[in-house]
Structures are given as C-alpha cells and as structure tokens.
C-alpha cells in the first residue's frame, strides 16, 4: 500500500493534467475557428456593403431612373440590417465561448483543489501507517 499509493496519486494527477490539456486545446481550437469565421463574415459583409455603395453611387452618377436608385437603397438597408444581425450573433457566440472558458477555468481550479486534497489524504494515510 505504501508503494502503490504514491503511484496511484501520480497516475491520477497525470491523467487529470492530460484531460485538462485536451479540454483546453479543444477550447482554443473552437475559439480560433469562431474567430476566423467571425472575421470572414465581417470581411464578406464589408465587401458586399462597399460593392452596394459603389453600385449606388454609379447609379446616381449615371443618372438612372429614380426607381432603380430606390431599389439600390433598399438593398443597401437590407445588407446593413443583415450585417448588424450577424454582428450581434457573433457577439453572442463569443460571449458564450467566454462563459464556457470561465466554467472550464473554474473546473480546473476545483480539480486542482480535489487533487491536492487527495494527495494530503494519501500522504496522511501513508504517514499513519
């Protein structure tokens, strides 16, 4: 028992560290994917918005009918509304990932405390024997 107890503690600590490392790695990858997707969405919508604005300016300069200008303005407003909605969704997703990261940090801290208590108990039992 005196030889097995420290080995069990070491195995528990090593497995625990490996599990926490995998969870943190998965969260980092997920956060990176969310960041890349968010940036890509913003870039696409900025390009579309710029194209719509340029198209609207060309329509005004060329002097096309008022109806065409109104359609372009309506499309521009719709694109702007979509950009705002997508931005809000990205903010919510990032907020959720921040909350998940906070929960993971709390779990890691709790796990460290549990492992330390386990080590103290095992050392106490070994010392008592």
One Martini backbone bead per residue (centre of mass of N, CA, C, O) as a GRO file, in nm:
protein
  129
    1UNK     BB    1   0.056   0.062  -0.020
    2UNK     BB    2   0.300   0.261  -0.001
    3UNK     BB    3   0.371   0.218  -0.312
    4UNK     BB    4   0.086   0.259  -0.454
    5UNK     BB    5  -0.018   0.539  -0.368
    6UNK     BB    6   0.180   0.725  -0.527
    7UNK     BB    7   0.112   0.605  -0.803
    8UNK     BB    8  -0.186   0.683  -0.803
    9UNK     BB    9  -0.141   0.984  -0.777
   10UNK     BB   10   0.024   1.019  -1.034
   11UNK     BB   11  -0.185   0.906  -1.232
   12UNK     BB   12  -0.410   1.102  -1.164
   13UNK     BB   13  -0.255   1.361  -1.233
   14UNK     BB   14  -0.180   1.293  -1.525
   15UNK     BB   15  -0.464   1.243  -1.634
   16UNK     BB   16  -0.574   1.514  -1.552
   17UNK     BB   17  -0.383   1.690  -1.720
   18UNK     BB   18  -0.459   1.567  -1.993
   19UNK     BB   19  -0.759   1.640  -1.990
   20UNK     BB   20  -0.722   1.944  -1.956
   21UNK     BB   21  -0.551   1.984  -2.211
   22UNK     BB   22  -0.767   1.889  -2.413
   23UNK     BB   23  -0.985   2.092  -2.339
   24UNK     BB   24  -0.817   2.346  -2.397
   25UNK     BB   25  -0.752   2.278  -2.691
   26UNK     BB   26  -1.043   2.271  -2.792
   27UNK     BB   27  -1.109   2.564  -2.712
   28UNK     BB   28  -0.894   2.697  -2.887
   29UNK     BB   29  -0.997   2.590  -3.157
   30UNK     BB   30  -1.283   2.702  -3.137
   31UNK     BB   31  -1.200   2.998  -3.105
   32UNK     BB   32  -1.049   3.015  -3.375
   33UNK     BB   33  -1.288   2.947  -3.556
   34UNK     BB   34  -1.470   3.178  -3.464
   35UNK     BB   35  -1.276   3.402  -3.546
   36UNK     BB   36  -1.251   3.334  -3.847
   37UNK     BB   37  -1.552   3.344  -3.914
   38UNK     BB   38  -1.603   3.630  -3.817
   39UNK     BB   39  -1.404   3.769  -4.008
   40UNK     BB   40  -1.522   3.662  -4.272
   41UNK     BB   41  -1.802   3.785  -4.239
   42UNK     BB   42  -1.714   4.077  -4.220
   43UNK     BB   43  -1.566   4.094  -4.490
   44UNK     BB   44  -1.800   4.018  -4.672
   45UNK     BB   45  -1.993   4.246  -4.579
   46UNK     BB   46  -1.809   4.480  -4.653
   47UNK     BB   47  -1.784   4.420  -4.952
   48UNK     BB   48  -2.083   4.428  -5.014
   49UNK     BB   49  -2.132   4.712  -4.911
   50UNK     BB   50  -1.934   4.853  -5.102
   51UNK     BB   51  -2.064   4.756  -5.364
   52UNK     BB   52  -2.337   4.886  -5.312
   53UNK     BB   53  -2.235   5.175  -5.287
   54UNK     BB   54  -2.099   5.192  -5.562
   55UNK     BB   55  -2.350   5.126  -5.725
   56UNK     BB   56  -2.515   5.367  -5.624
   57UNK     BB   57  -2.322   5.587  -5.729
   58UNK     BB   58  -2.334   5.507  -6.028
   59UNK     BB   59  -2.637   5.546  -6.060
   60UNK     BB   60  -2.635   5.846  -5.993
   61UNK     BB   61  -2.428   5.942  -6.201
   62UNK     BB   62  -2.578   5.824  -6.455
   63UNK     BB   63  -2.900   5.863  -6.413
   64UNK     BB   64  -3.095   5.674  -6.324
   65UNK     BB   65  -3.370   5.584  -6.221
   66UNK     BB   66  -3.536   5.619  -5.925
   67UNK     BB   67  -3.614   5.323  -5.884
   68UNK     BB   68  -3.327   5.206  -5.883
   69UNK     BB   69  -3.227   5.369  -5.643
   70UNK     BB   70  -3.434   5.253  -5.440
   71UNK     BB   71  -3.342   4.961  -5.461
   72UNK     BB   72  -3.054   5.007  -5.366
   73UNK     BB   73  -3.131   5.121  -5.091
   74UNK     BB   74  -3.280   4.873  -4.992
   75UNK     BB   75  -3.041   4.679  -5.014
   76UNK     BB   76  -2.858   4.835  -4.824
   77UNK     BB   77  -3.038   4.809  -4.574
   78UNK     BB   78  -3.042   4.503  -4.568
   79UNK     BB   79  -2.738   4.462  -4.541
   80UNK     BB   80  -2.709   4.620  -4.280
   81UNK     BB   81  -2.900   4.441  -4.114
   82UNK     BB   82  -2.738   4.182  -4.152
   83UNK     BB   83  -2.478   4.284  -4.024
   84UNK     BB   84  -2.598   4.337  -3.747
   85UNK     BB   85  -2.700   4.052  -3.689
   86UNK     BB   86  -2.429   3.906  -3.722
   87UNK     BB   87  -2.282   4.065  -3.504
   88UNK     BB   88  -2.464   3.971  -3.273
   89UNK     BB   89  -2.412   3.669  -3.303
   90UNK     BB   90  -2.107   3.681  -3.260
   91UNK     BB   91  -2.121   3.802  -2.978
   92UNK     BB   92  -2.276   3.567  -2.849
   93UNK     BB   93  -2.071   3.346  -2.914
   94UNK     BB   94  -1.833   3.474  -2.764
   95UNK     BB   95  -1.974   3.485  -2.489
   96UNK     BB   96  -2.012   3.180  -2.460
   97UNK     BB   97  -1.708   3.110  -2.474
   98UNK     BB   98  -1.631   3.272  -2.224
   99UNK     BB   99  -1.808   3.112  -2.030
  100UNK     BB  100  -1.681   2.838  -2.084
  101UNK     BB  101  -1.397   2.920  -1.997
  102UNK     BB  102  -1.476   2.990  -1.705
  103UNK     BB  103  -1.575   2.708  -1.630
  104UNK     BB  104  -1.311   2.560  -1.688
  105UNK     BB  105  -1.141   2.713  -1.486
  106UNK     BB  106  -1.309   2.630  -1.240
  107UNK     BB  107  -1.267   2.325  -1.280
  108UNK     BB  108  -0.961   2.326  -1.259
  109UNK     BB  109  -0.945   2.440  -0.976
  110UNK     BB  110  -1.114   2.218  -0.843
  111UNK     BB  111  -0.931   1.985  -0.930
  112UNK     BB  112  -0.678   2.078  -0.783
  113UNK     BB  113  -0.802   2.064  -0.503
  114UNK     BB  114  -0.872   1.763  -0.509
  115UNK     BB  115  -0.585   1.662  -0.554
  116UNK     BB  116  -0.464   1.786  -0.298
  117UNK     BB  117  -0.645   1.636  -0.103
  118UNK     BB  118  -0.561   1.354  -0.194
  119UNK     BB  119  -0.265   1.384  -0.121
  120UNK     BB  120  -0.307   1.440   0.180
  121UNK     BB  121  -0.452   1.177   0.245
  122UNK     BB  122  -0.236   0.981   0.148
  123UNK     BB  123  -0.010   1.088   0.326
  124UNK     BB  124  -0.156   1.041   0.594
  125UNK     BB  125  -0.188   0.737   0.564
  126UNK     BB  126   0.109   0.672   0.528
  127UNK     BB  127   0.201   0.802   0.798
  128UNK     BB  128   0.016   0.620   0.978
  129UNK     BB  129   0.160   0.350   0.879
   0.00000   0.00000   0.00000
